[in-house]
Amino acid sequence: MGAPHNKNRYGELWNQNRIEEGLKILGLLKDFIVISGGWAWHFMSVPNHKEYKHAHDHKDIDIFVHPNNVSKVMEILLENHFEKVWTRYDYLYSEENFRRYEKTVERNGEKPFRVTIDFFEKTDLKTENCNGFTVVAPAMLLSFYSNIHSSDKCWAVKKAKEFLEKGINPIGRKELSEIPK
């Protein structure tokens, strides 16, 4: 599970170039994947929200891929200069058949940054369409914070859990990307 947030850092924004690069690759993959993690909360939020670091985890992009689409997704990643990165998880048995792909991006003379895609195979997901992207349904996504995702302290995760406990659908709620009061 994620470490508690330092509330003094609330208000920090993600690098816009990182967001743009993430959106670019997700746009190319969108017909073949289901988005999970921080990017799923991103798409469940209202469009054009501020990209606060503590609202949605954008350190990596978590995707699920149906086994029938694996080769197409790998082809798109390789065509866009992503490379397979070996991790300790590659050698552990898992039903999700984990893979990681990364590329380093240099833009506008800024410090280079990595775009990391954590890629899981799965067939039995509950999904929603949000802002043109297929994402893991909120209740199922919350269940992944015990084994697949770790940033359960993000504002969106906490707020979605609160909404679902009250029987409220969190999709499209501005609170998923707002600084908590």
Disulfide bonds with the S-S distance in Angstrom:
none
